[in-house]
């Protein structure tokens, strides 16, 4: 009989992410990885499990908790616990922990940077400054009574405060982003296939839109964080961009391939969009003939392109994913748990 500790790892992520998570597992664990398992499969696996890791979403209710009499810990990767019956876990004496995901926090920070860069028209301001455009004025030494504010006569420079922002594809990155936008006093809308419970919406101070188009039509800034899959491949196309408010800003830091880049380029060139920022592309590395590359050559266009680095420079590796198992090892070694919620 194996002395390893049976660990169930449920995820909805693809093979590469699964392998990184498996590579990061300590040798003491016998990890059984399943992608989006059925309830029947979960119930069949739980009786022999000591640990349950749940990545992204997945209901863990009283029946599932009762089906795992040997469970010593439920570990949710991320901070969302709306779908975990914490009271049932407490009654069973079963600890539940969350784990904030560093890469999700990094993407959220990148999105805030994209938003500010567009709304402040950063590329245009840099181009003007580097060209030393005088705006028809003669330079003078500044003192307390003389300064040439906005000497180049730029327009449409705004701020985030009070803007309506919609987040399409509301997962862990969306939660991290919403937390960062609270300080800007934004009106936040989210859209995902399954609506959050009312208490989660109240905690996040967000309201729900049933469709992507409904969310986009109300928003000053649209943030696309959709994962790539058969249902979302090139889904943000001409019909979608036609629903955006004139002058709206569009930001994409979600799954590469979800945006029809030709449609986005047309929306920019027509003037319908006030600006766009893109971090993931349909073909990567992005080829030189990508239509957005040509547009970005004009540095005065409100277009920010970054080479798929929103999650930072460190690749997703087993070493990085070792953090997934820190609390499991804490249980085995008798150490205190981190981020315990039940």
N, C-alpha and C positions, 0 to 999 in steps of 0.2 A: 504493500500500500504506500502511495506517495506521501511524503511528509510535507509536501508543499501545500500552501493554503489556497483553496479554490476561490478564485476571484472572477466574478462576472463583470464584463465591461461592455455596456450597451452604448452604441453610438449611431448617428445617422451620417457620419462622414465617410469619405471614400477610402479606397485601399491604401493609398500613400499615407494618409493620416493615421489609419489603423496600424500600419506597420511601424510608424514612428512611436506610437503609444506602446506597442508591444516591445519595441527595442529598449524603451525606457523602464520596463518592468524589472523590479528586483528579482534575483533568482529564487527568493523564498516563496514567490507567488506562482500559482498555476493559473494563468489568465485565459479565460474563455471569452473571446471577442465575438460579438454578434452585431450585425448592422440592422437596425430597425426591426428587432424581433417581434413576432406576434405575442399576444398575451399568453396564448397556450404554451408557446416555447419558453417564455419567461417563467411561467408557473412550473414547467417541467424541470427547469434548471435550478430554481431557487433552493430546493431542499438540501442540496449538498454544498451550498455556497457559504463562505465565511464573510466575504466582502462583495458589495455591489457598487460599481462605479457607473454613473449615468452621465453621459456627455450630451450637451445640448438639452433636448426636452425628452419627456417620456413620463407618463403618469406612474407614480408609485403610491398606491393607495393601501388601505388597511388589509385588503385581501392578499396583496402581494407581500406585504410585511409579514402577515401570518404564515405565508407559504415558505418563509425562510427562517425556520427555527434556529439555525446555526449562525445566522447573520450576526456580525459583530460591529459592522459599520456600513452606513450608506454614504457614499461620497459623490456629491454632485459637482461636476466640473462646470464652473461658472457660478453665478450668484442667484439665478432664478430658482425659486423653490415653490412657485405657485401650484405646481402639479405634484408636490410631495405632501402626503398626509403627515404633517409633523406631530400632530396630537396622537395619532396611532403609533408613531415611532416612540414617542415619550412613554405611552402606556406599555409598550413592549420593552422599555429600557434599552432601546436601540439608538445609538448616537447617529446624528445626521450632520454632515459638514458640507460647506460650500468651499469653492476654491476659485477666487478671482483669477481670470486668465490674462496673463501679461500681454500676449499678442493682441487680444481684444481691446485692452486698454490703449495699446499703441495705435491701433487703427482708429479708435475714437479720437485720440489726440490729433492724428493726421487729418481726420475729417474736419475738426475744428480749425486746423491750419488752412485747409482748402477753403472753408467757408469764409474765414477772415481775409484770405488772399484775394478771393473773388469780390467780396463786398467792399473791400478797400481798393480794388483794382491795382493790386500790387505790381503786376508785370508792367502795366502802363506807366505807373509812377516811377518804377526803376528805369524804364527806357527814357523817360523824360529827364530824369535826374542825370543819367549817364551821358545824355546828349547835351547837357548844360543848356537847355532851352531857356531863354530869358523872358519869353512872353512879352517882348517889346519894351522891357524895362532896363534901366541901367543899374548894375549892381552898386550897392552902397554898404558901408560898414554898419552892421546892426548894433543898435543900442536899445535901451529900454523903451524908446518911443518909435523906433523904426524897425520893422521886419516886414518882409514881403510875403505874407501868408498866401499860399496857393498862387504864386506868381505866374504859373503856366496856365492858369484858368481851367483846371480839370473839373469835370462834372461827374455826377452820379457816384459819389463816394459816400457810402452810408455806414451803418453799423448793425450788429446783430440784435441789439436790444429791441424787444417788441416784435420781432419778425416771426412769421408763421413758418415753421419748419416741419416737413413731413419726412418720416423715416420709413422706407420701403424695405421689408424684410427685417423684422424686429426680433433679433436673437440677442446673444451675449454682447456683441458689439453695439447694438442698438441701446441696450440697457446702460452700457458704459457711456455712450454718447449723450443719452438723455440726462444722466447725472451731471455731465460737464456743461450742458446747455442751461441747466436750471439757473445758474448765476447770471446768465444773460437775459433772464426774464422773457424767454421765447415762448410762444404758443406752440406746443408740440402735438403733432398728429403721428400716429403709427398705423401701419398696415401689415397684417400677416394673415395667414390662412385661418388660424384659430385665435379668436379674440381672448385677451387676458381677462381674468376675473376682475370684478369691480374694485376689489381692494388693491390689486396690483396697479390698475390705472390711477387710482387715487394716490397711491404711494409715489408713482412716477410722475404724477401731474400731467397725464397725457389723455388724449381722446382718440377714439378709434374711427378709422375709415374702412368701409367694407371692400373697396377696390383701390388699386393703385391710381387709377384715373381720378377717382373721387378725392383722394388725398392730394394729388398733384394740382388739381384745379383750385384748391384753396390756399396753396402755399407760395411763399416768397422764395423759399429754398427747398429743393427736393434732394434728399440723400438716398441713393440706391445702395442697399447692402444685401441685395438678393444673392443667395447661393446659386451656383450654376448647376443645372440639371436639365433633363429633357423638357420640363415645363417652362423653364426660364431662359433657355437658349435664345438669344437675340430678341427677347420679349419686349425690351424697351426700344420700340421702333417708331416709325413715322406717326402712327396713330396715337401712340402714347405722348410724344412730344407735342402733338397738336392740342392736347388737353391742358398743358401747362399755361399758367398765367403769362401774358406778355411781359417780358423783362425778367422772368424768374431765373434763378440760378440753379444749375443742375450739377450734382456731385456724385461721382461713382467711385466707391472703394469696396465694392462687393465682388462677387464672383466674375472672373474674366470670362467674357463671352456673352454676358447678359445684355449688353448694349449694342444696338445696331449703330456702328460708328458713322456710317454714311448718313443715316437719319439725324444723328446728333450734329454732324457737320452742317447739314442743310438748315437745321434749326438755328444754329449759330450764325451762319452766313445770311439768313433771311432777316435776322434781327429779332426773331421771336424770343430767343433766349438772351438774357443779359450776361451770361457767362457760363463756363463749365469747367470742371476739374475732374480728371480721370487718372486713376492709378492702376487699373487692370484693363487689358486689351484682348480682343478676340484672338489675335495671333501674337505670340510672345516668343522671344523678344520682338518688340514692335517693329515691323518692317518699314524701311524708308518710304515706301509708297502709301503708307497708311494716310488716309485723307486728313486726319487730325494733325499729323506731323506737318503737312503743308500749311495748314491754318496757323499753327503755332509759330511758324517762322516770322509772322508779323507779331512782334512783341507787344504791340499796342492792343492786340485782341485780348479780350478777357478770357483767356484759356490757359489753364495750368495742367501740365502733363507731368506725371512722375512715374518712374519705371518699376511699378509693382513693389513698392517698399513700405507701404503703410504699416505693416506689422513689424517693421524694423529690419535690420540687416542680418540678423541671425536666422538661418534656415530652420525649418521644423525638423528637429532631429530627436533621436532617442534620448540624448543627454538633456535636451530641453524638456521633454515630456516626463522625465523622472519625477518632476514635481507632482504629477498626477497621483503618485503613490505615497507621498510623505505621510499622510495621516494613517494609511494602512500599516506602514511600518511603525508608526507611533503606537498603534494598538498592540502590535506584536512585541514591542520593546518596552511597553508600559510608560510611555511618555505622554505628555499633554497633547490634546488635539488642537489643531488650528482651525479658526473660522467655524466653530461649532454653532449650529442653530437649533439643535434639539438633542 
